[in-house]
Amino acid sequence: MLEGMSLRKSERIVGVSHVTLFYWRHKILNALKLDEINALTGIIEMDETYILESQKGNKNITHRKPRKRGGKSQYRGISNEQICILVARDRNKNTISKVSSRGRILKPKVEQIVGKYLSKDNVICTDKWRAYKAYFKEKGIEHYRIKPEDSGHVIKGIYHIQNVNSYHSRLKGWLDRFKGVSTKYLDNYLEWFKFLDSISHNAGSMGIKTMLINGCLFKVSDTYKSIRTAGFEIS
């Protein structure tokens, strides 16, 4: 997992089937998801990115035609075929990265995903999407909206969303190796990448030790059946 090996290659090394390795992978990731930070601190950059919905492996798609190799959305721009991922990241690289919704994020989803990690001591930097403006005005949290006309996309020399946008770029580049990720498992892959990013993708002994320890901190009750039959229900 740290070296980015495929299940087929790992199968030859570990000596168990790639199907078993798939379920082991998701049990580990479900445990890592429970290892959350308590709060984001200081200046927080927040922005969303979008990935085309995928029902990879599902042979009973009814609401649209199946796509080959991921395919393209039938709509231009952001639509309900796009899955919104909200990323919030402070300058200490503490990160929240979760699936939010189909299409554009709305104010209730901002509260649901990041509300408990914020306080009035924070300063928030976002793009100009109106859901952010409404939410942070309601919460009374200092908020800077980065607009295209802002010089260098920076306000007062320190308020920008460059770090979070760089995170988006690295995330999407890493996801490309999987040739499409089923949306119902996407939160797990977000957790996987966040962990790799936090250890600077170190696949050495310290990285392995960190993953083993973090993966054993929390009890999970997942079974092969519960992982396989997991659904994706989101508005």
C-alpha positions as CSV (number, residue, x, y, z in Angstrom):
1,M,0.0,0.0,0.0
2,L,2.8,2.4,0.8
3,E,4.7,1.6,-2.5
4,G,1.6,1.8,-4.6
5,M,1.7,-1.8,-5.8
6,S,-1.2,-3.2,-7.6
7,L,-3.3,-5.9,-6.0
8,R,-2.1,-8.4,-8.6
9,K,1.6,-7.7,-7.9
10,S,0.9,-7.7,-4.1
11,E,-0.8,-11.1,-4.5
12,R,2.4,-12.6,-5.8
13,I,4.5,-11.2,-3.0
14,V,2.1,-11.8,0.0
15,G,0.8,-15.2,-1.2
16,V,-2.9,-14.6,-0.9
17,S,-5.5,-13.8,-3.5
18,H,-6.0,-10.3,-4.8
19,V,-9.6,-10.5,-3.6
20,T,-8.5,-11.1,-0.1
21,L,-6.0,-8.3,-0.3
22,F,-8.7,-5.9,-1.5
23,Y,-10.7,-6.5,1.7
24,W,-7.7,-6.3,3.9
25,R,-6.9,-3.0,2.3
26,H,-10.3,-1.6,3.1
27,K,-10.3,-2.9,6.7
28,I,-7.0,-1.0,7.2
29,L,-8.4,2.2,5.6
30,N,-11.6,2.0,7.7
31,A,-9.4,1.9,10.8
32,L,-7.3,4.8,9.6
33,K,-10.4,6.9,9.0
34,L,-11.1,6.7,12.8
35,D,-7.8,8.4,13.6
36,E,-9.0,12.0,13.3
37,I,-7.5,15.3,14.4
38,N,-9.2,17.3,17.1
39,A,-9.1,20.7,15.4
40,L,-7.7,22.7,12.5
41,T,-5.6,25.7,13.7
42,G,-4.7,29.2,12.5
43,I,-5.2,30.0,8.8
44,I,-7.3,27.3,7.0
45,E,-7.5,26.9,3.3
46,M,-10.7,25.3,2.1
47,D,-11.7,24.3,-1.4
48,E,-13.6,21.6,-3.3
49,T,-12.5,19.4,-6.2
50,Y,-14.6,17.2,-8.4
51,I,-14.4,13.6,-9.6
52,L,-16.8,11.9,-12.0
53,E,-19.1,9.5,-10.2
54,S,-18.0,5.9,-10.7
55,Q,-19.9,2.6,-10.1
56,K,-16.9,0.5,-11.1
57,G,-17.8,-3.2,-10.8
58,N,-21.6,-2.6,-10.7
59,K,-23.3,-4.5,-13.5
60,N,-26.8,-3.2,-12.7
61,I,-26.6,0.6,-13.4
62,T,-30.1,1.9,-14.1
63,H,-29.9,5.7,-14.0
64,R,-27.4,6.1,-16.9
65,K,-25.5,4.2,-19.5
66,P,-22.4,2.4,-18.4
67,R,-19.1,4.2,-19.2
68,K,-16.0,2.6,-20.6
69,R,-12.8,3.3,-18.7
70,G,-14.5,6.0,-16.7
71,G,-15.8,7.9,-19.7
72,K,-17.1,11.5,-19.6
73,S,-20.1,13.2,-18.0
74,Q,-23.0,13.8,-20.4
75,Y,-23.2,17.4,-19.0
76,R,-20.8,20.2,-19.3
77,G,-19.3,21.8,-16.2
78,I,-20.3,20.7,-12.7
79,S,-23.4,18.5,-12.5
80,N,-24.8,15.8,-10.3
81,E,-22.6,13.3,-12.2
82,Q,-19.7,15.0,-10.4
83,I,-18.7,14.0,-6.9
84,C,-17.6,16.9,-4.7
85,I,-14.6,16.3,-2.4
86,L,-14.1,19.0,0.2
87,V,-10.6,19.5,1.5
88,A,-9.7,21.8,4.4
89,R,-6.0,22.2,5.3
90,D,-4.2,24.4,7.8
91,R,-0.7,25.7,7.5
92,N,0.6,22.8,9.7
93,K,-0.7,20.4,7.0
94,N,-3.5,19.0,9.2
95,T,-6.1,17.9,6.7
96,I,-9.7,17.0,6.4
97,S,-10.6,15.4,3.1
98,K,-14.1,13.9,2.6
99,V,-16.7,13.2,0.0
100,S,-19.3,15.9,0.3
101,S,-22.1,15.7,-2.2
102,R,-23.1,15.4,-5.9
103,G,-22.5,18.6,-7.7
104,R,-21.9,21.9,-5.9
105,I,-21.4,21.9,-2.1
106,L,-24.1,23.6,0.0
107,K,-23.9,25.3,3.4
108,P,-25.2,22.3,5.4
109,K,-22.5,20.1,4.0
110,V,-19.8,22.5,5.0
111,E,-21.0,22.3,8.6
112,Q,-21.3,18.5,8.4
113,I,-17.8,18.0,7.2
114,V,-15.7,20.7,8.9
115,G,-17.9,22.4,11.5
116,K,-16.5,20.5,14.5
117,Y,-12.9,21.2,13.6
118,L,-13.3,25.0,13.4
119,S,-13.4,27.9,16.0
120,K,-13.7,31.6,15.9
121,D,-9.9,31.8,16.3
122,N,-9.5,30.5,12.8
123,V,-9.1,32.5,9.6
124,I,-10.6,30.8,6.6
125,C,-9.5,31.2,2.9
126,T,-11.8,29.9,0.2
127,D,-12.8,30.7,-3.4
128,K,-15.8,32.9,-4.0
129,W,-18.5,30.1,-3.9
130,R,-21.5,31.6,-2.1
131,A,-22.0,28.6,0.3
132,Y,-18.7,29.5,2.0
133,K,-19.7,33.2,2.3
134,A,-23.0,32.4,3.9
135,Y,-21.7,29.7,6.2
136,F,-18.7,31.7,7.7
137,K,-20.8,34.9,8.0
138,E,-23.3,32.9,10.0
139,K,-20.6,31.4,12.2
140,G,-18.8,34.8,12.7
141,I,-15.5,33.4,11.6
142,E,-13.0,35.7,9.7
143,H,-13.2,34.7,6.1
144,Y,-11.2,35.8,2.9
145,R,-12.7,34.9,-0.5
146,I,-10.1,34.6,-3.2
147,K,-11.3,36.0,-6.5
148,P,-9.7,35.7,-9.9
149,E,-9.0,39.4,-10.0
150,D,-6.9,39.3,-6.8
151,S,-3.3,40.0,-7.6
152,G,-1.5,36.6,-7.6
153,H,-4.6,35.1,-6.1
154,V,-3.3,36.3,-2.7
155,I,-4.8,38.7,-0.2
156,K,-2.5,40.7,2.1
157,G,0.4,38.5,1.2
158,I,-0.7,35.5,3.3
159,Y,-4.3,34.6,2.5
160,H,-4.6,32.2,-0.4
161,I,-5.7,28.7,-1.3
162,Q,-2.5,27.6,-3.1
163,N,-1.7,24.8,-0.6
164,V,-5.1,23.2,-0.8
165,N,-5.1,23.4,-4.6
166,S,-1.7,21.8,-4.7
167,Y,-3.1,19.0,-2.5
168,H,-5.9,18.5,-5.0
169,S,-3.4,18.2,-7.9
170,R,-1.4,15.6,-6.0
171,L,-4.5,13.7,-5.0
172,K,-5.8,13.5,-8.6
173,G,-2.5,12.4,-9.9
174,W,-2.3,9.6,-7.4
175,L,-5.9,8.5,-8.1
176,D,-5.1,8.1,-11.8
177,R,-3.2,4.9,-11.1
178,F,-6.4,3.1,-10.1
179,K,-8.1,3.7,-13.5
180,G,-11.2,4.8,-11.7
181,V,-12.3,4.4,-8.1
182,S,-15.8,3.3,-7.2
183,T,-17.5,6.2,-5.5
184,K,-18.7,4.1,-2.6
185,Y,-15.0,3.5,-1.7
186,L,-13.8,7.0,-2.5
187,D,-13.6,8.2,1.2
188,N,-11.3,5.3,1.9
189,Y,-9.0,6.3,-0.9
190,L,-9.0,9.9,0.3
191,E,-7.9,8.6,3.7
192,W,-5.2,6.5,2.1
193,F,-3.8,9.4,0.2
194,K,-4.0,11.7,3.2
195,F,-2.0,9.2,5.2
196,L,0.7,8.9,2.5
197,D,0.9,12.7,2.2
198,S,1.3,13.0,5.9
199,I,4.4,10.7,5.9
200,S,5.6,12.3,2.6
201,H,5.0,9.0,0.8
202,N,7.8,7.3,2.8
203,A,7.7,3.6,2.0
204,G,10.6,2.8,4.3
205,S,10.6,1.1,7.6
206,M,9.3,4.2,9.5
207,G,6.4,4.6,7.1
208,I,5.5,0.9,7.5
209,K,5.7,1.2,11.2
210,T,3.5,4.3,11.3
211,M,0.8,2.6,9.1
212,L,0.8,-0.6,11.2
213,I,0.5,1.3,14.5
214,N,-2.2,3.7,13.2
215,G,-4.1,0.8,11.7
216,C,-4.2,-1.0,15.0
217,L,-5.3,1.9,17.2
218,F,-9.0,1.4,16.5
219,K,-11.3,-1.6,16.5
220,V,-13.2,-2.2,13.3
221,S,-16.0,-4.8,12.7
222,D,-16.0,-4.8,8.9
223,T,-16.5,-8.1,7.2
224,Y,-16.0,-9.0,3.6
225,K,-19.8,-8.8,3.1
226,S,-20.2,-5.4,4.7
227,I,-17.4,-4.0,2.5
228,R,-18.7,-5.6,-0.6
229,T,-22.3,-4.5,-0.1
230,A,-21.4,-1.0,1.0
231,G,-23.6,1.6,-0.7
232,F,-23.2,5.2,-1.7
233,E,-26.1,7.3,-0.7
234,I,-25.6,11.0,-0.9
235,S,-27.7,14.0,-1.9
